C-alpha cells in the first residue's frame, strides 16, 4: 500500500465489507460479552429481532415511505429554486455581489433553529417538514452552484462571444454544459445532508416517519429499534447515493474521463 495508489473495484468492495464485519464484531463483543449494559446498547441479534417486529407488525414500511417522500419533496423544492439562482450568481457578478452576503450568512443558520417558527407558520403537518429540509439545503446548493458556474474557463466564454453568441447563448451553450456535471455532483452531496434534516424535522410534532419511531423508541428505552432506524436511514441514503452517482455517470459520461 503506497500513497495515492489506486485499488480495483473488487478490492474496494472487499475493504468496505471488511470494515462493516469488523464493526459488527466489535459491537457483538461489547454487548454479548456484557461490557455494555443492554439498557444503553442492544446487541446485534436483538436489533435484528426488533427490526423484524417493526416491519412485520408495527407498519414501519409506512414510516420509511413517509420519510423518503419528505426528503425527496423538500430536496426537489430546494433544487428547483437554488440551481437557477446559483447559475445567475455565477454568471453575473452584480447578482453575486447582491445575494452572496445573505446566502453566505443564511447557510450557517441551523435548520433546526427554524422549527419553532415553522410550526407557528405552517403547523405540524407535512409543509413544516418539507420547509425544514428546504431551508437546510437551498442555501448550500445556491452557493456551491454559484462557485461552480463562476469557475468556468474564461477562454470558452470568450470563444463563444467571438463566434457571435449573446449573453443567453453563453449561459445556455457554455456555462451550463460546462458546469452541469459538477452541479449534478453538488446535488448528490446535498441530498445526503437532507437526510439529516428530515430526522430533525420528524423528532418534533410528527406522527409518522423514521424520526418519529426513534423518538417513541427512546421513550421506551428500546435501543434495538433506535439502532435499526438509524441503520435503515444509512442504507436508504447509501442506495440513493449509488443511484444518483450511477445516473450522473450515465448522464455525463465524459466526466469519467
Order of alpha helices (4+ residues) and beta strands (2+ residues): alpha-alpha-alpha-alpha-alpha-alpha-alpha-alpha-alpha-alpha-alpha
